[in-house]
């Protein structure tokens, strides 16, 4: 991102929802592993970030820097 001077902007609109999310994950009611829909090596970071453009079922991509 630095080399290409890409700007990343995020929006934090889920105020005060973290305690509920943590409780759901801790109780096992939400399977966080099931939310991961892709694993990518560092060289494939662009593919990881654009996965939802290609696959509407993509939720969460994990980038493994050592791969």
Buried (B, 14 or more C-beta within 10 A) or exposed (E): EEEEEEEEEEEEEEEEEEEEEEEEEEEEEEEEEEEEBBEBEEEBBEBBBEBBEEEEEBEBBEBEEEE
